[in-house]
Structures are given as C-alpha cells and as structure tokens.
Amino acid sequence: MKVIIYVEGPSDKAAMEVLLMPLIELKLKQGITIEFFDAPSGDKKASVLTKVPIKAVNMIMNDPSVAVIALPDLYPRNKAFPHVTFNEMSAGIQDRFHKALQQRGVANDVRLEKRFHVFCFKHDLEALLLTAEDALKKRLCVNTLKRTWKLPVEEQNHDHPPKRIIENLFKQNNMRYKDTADAPAILADCEYHDLALRCPQCFKPFIDFIEGLHIPT
C-alpha cells in the first residue's frame, strides 16, 4: 500500500518528513509506504485544492494500491473557492474529486472515494511550531517566550495566522524565519504525539488516520 500526501510546499514536506519519521518507518515495516509531495505548479494552496483532486483520481484509478491525501493550509481563506472553515474547504476539494470521477465514468464508486482524504493545517504548518515551545525557544536561543497567541493554537484566526506570529518571534530576536530550514529543525526536537494532542481540531485527526492505516485484507 502506498499513501501519497500532497502539501503546499517544500517547508511543509520537509517538516512532516522529520516530525513523522518514526511513524513513517513503523508503517513501512507494516507494508505501507508514506510519501510527501509538494503541490503541483501554480499558486500552492489553490493547486492542492483544485489540481490534487484530479491527480488523485488518475492515480487511484491507475494503481489499486494507492491512497491520496490532500493536506493544505486553511489560511488564507477563500483561495480557489469560497471557504473559511475546514469543513467548507474540504467540501470544495471533495466536490472537485467527485466531478473528476464523473468525468471518468465512475461516479459514486465507494471503493475509489475511500482512497482520497482531506485534512489541513489550521491555520498553517506553523501552528505546530507554536505548540513546540521548548524546541522553538531552543531555535531562537532564548529562555522564555512572551506568548501572544491563543491556546489551543488552532484557535488563531485568518487575520493573525501562526506563520505571522512565528515570523514576528524571529524578528524580535534579530533573526529571519526561513520556513524550509527552521520548521524542520524545530520539529526534529518534537514528538508528533505531543503536538497532535495540542492541535486536536485538525492535526490530530490526520495523525489518527495515519496511525490507523493498515493493509486491507
């Protein structure tokens, strides 16, 4: 079994590969390969929302062992189509998936539908960094952080998403946040179970799903 997970960009890909390495290795021993991929070309979020569902149909129909996951940021709102909440975004992605199935003449095929799934970072990957305060302090070379964000961090909003908070924290410490380097470095010092518990709305369901993967009998 192979699970293909599409995220928006290289920082998300690198961060997830580092954070979930123990889980990826465990699943590999169980016969399940998990791979992360950047979004197809174009606007990264819009690409995950609109192009990935179509790619998923092609991949799923061509290989019965493949499952596909779309894992975009919730931020910014209304990208590609109107949405503010995860449920609204997920519905829009699933709608494109179902239309692609219809075009291939396999509408309402439950077996195919079960192999495409949608999750998200709320509101972006940096929500995980804000929950990883010890690792974040280590990266910033500080002993304390003045918290300006909500807890649980998934309660942040579209006007002040976690990535902007992280950028400000780095700036306050005379550093510049580079997501492709800093996000993986911070999450390398973390346990994914802990972050899932601190992000119960959207990240934990994704982790629960990956942990529950098994080879169909």
N, C-alpha and C positions, 0 to 999 in steps of 0.2 A: 504494500500500500504506500502511495506517495501523496503527501499533503503539500500543496503549493500555496504559499501565503504571500499576497501582494500588499506591500506597504507603500507609503508615498515616496520615500527617497532613501538614499544611502545611509543617512544617520539612523533612521528607524530600523533598517535592515541590520546594520552593524550592532546596534544596541540590543535588539531582540536576540540575535545570534549569541551574544555574550551572556546576556541575562538568562536565557533559556537553555544554555549549553547542557546542563545536567539532564534536563527533561528531553532535549533532542537526542542525547546519547541513550537515554533509557528507552525511548520509543524505537530507536534504531535497533536495539537489541531485541525488541518485540516484533521486528519486521516492518516498522513504519518509518519511512523517510520523510523528514520535515525540512522544507527549503523555503527561504525568504527571497523575494524578488522585489526590485524597485518597480514603481508604476511604469506603464508604457509611456511613450513620449507625449509631450504636451504639458499643460497645467497638471501638476502632480495629483492634487486631490480630485480634480474633475476626471482625470484619467482613470483613477481607481473606481470612481463612481459610475463611469459610463463605458469605459473600454474593457475593464476587467470582467464584468458580467458576460460580455460577448466572447472574450477569450476563454472564460470558464466553460461555456457551452461547448466550444470547439474541443477543448482539452478533455472534458468529461466524456464526450461522445467518442473521441478517438482512443481513449485509454480507460478501460473499466476499473483500473486500479487507482485512478487519480481522484482526489478531492481538492477543491479550491476554496480558499478563504480570502475575502476582502477585508483588510484591516486599515482603513484610513483614519485620519484625524476627524473629529467632529468639527473643529474650527478650520476655516471660517464658515459661518452659516451661509446657507443659500448658494453654495458653489454648485454649478451644473444644473441644479433644480432647487426649488424652494424646500428648505429644511432648517430647523433649529435644533430639534431633539434627535437622539439616536434612532428612535423608532421611525421618525419621518425620513431620515437618511436611509435607513435600512430598507424601508418600503420602496423608496425610489430605486435603489440598487436592485432589489429583487424584481421589481417591475421590468427593468431592462433585461434581466436574466430570463424572465418568463417570456418576454417578447422575442428574445433570441431563440428560445426553444420553439416557439410557434413558427418562426421563420424556417426552422429546420424540420418542421412537421412532427415534432414530438412534444406538443403541449400537454401539460398535466401528467407528465411521466414522473411519478413519485420517486422512482429509483434515481433518476437524474437530479431531481430537486434536492434530495437528501445529501448530495455531494457538493453542494455550494452553500457557503455560510458567510454571514456578515457580522463582524464585530467592529469596535472602534476604540481609539484612544480618546478619552474625554478629559480635556478638550484637545489635547495633543500629547505626544510622547513625553514631553517634559513634566507632565503630571507625575510620572513615575520618579523623576529626579527630585521633585519637591517632597515626595514621601520618604526618600532615601536621605534623610537629613545628615546622618553621620558621614556617609560617603560623600555627600555634597560639601560638607564642611571640610573634609579632607582635601577635596579637589580645589576648594577655594583657599586652603591654608588658613582657616580661621577656627576659633574655638566655639563661637556662638553665632547664631543667625537670628536676626530680627524678623520674626515671622509677619508677613503682610498678606498671607494667603489664607484661604478658608480650609478648614478640616471637616470632613474629608476633602481632599484637594479636588476631587471630581465635582465639587460644588462651585468651583470657579466658573466664570462666565465667558461669553464670546467677546466681551469688551475688555477683559483683562485675563487672557488665557495664560496657562502656566509658562509657555515659552517666553513671553514678555517678562514675567517675573524672574525667570532664570537669567535672562539677558541683563536685567537690572542688577541682580545679585552679583554677577560677574563684573559689571561696570563699577559698582560700588567698591569693589576690591581691586580696582585698576587692572582688570582682566577683560578679555573679549571672549564671549562664549562662541565656541566653534562646535556645532552640533555633531559633526562627524567624528570628532576626537573626544570631546568632553562627555557626551552622553554614554558611549560605550565604556569609557574609563570609570565613570561614576557607577554605572550599573554592574560593572565587573566585581565590585565590592558588595553586592547585594544578593539576597536570596529572593527568588521570584515569588515564593510563597508569602513572604512578609509584605511585599508590595501589592500582591493580589488582595490581601486582607485589608490593606489601607485604601484600595481602589475597588470597592465592592460593586460599583454600579456597572462598569463596562470592562475593566481589565480582568477582574476575577471570573466573569463568565467565559472569557476567552481562555484563560488558564484552565478552568474546569473542563472545557471542551477538549483541549489538547491532552490533558491528563486522562480523559475518558476514552481517547481513541483506542480502537482495537481492531484486529484483523477480523473481517466478517467471516462467520462460519457457514 
